[in-house]
């Protein structure tokens, strides 16, 4: 199962906050690792 786009967005915001505890950041990072990445494809050299 992958993390939804909405949940991944929330996790990203938590990681960027200075007030977020280390434990919460750890869980948020795990969520982002499980998210489907739909960014721009990397250019081949």
Secondary structure by P-SEA (a helix, b strand, c coil): ccccaaaaaaaaaaaacccccaaaaaaaaaaaaaccccccccccc
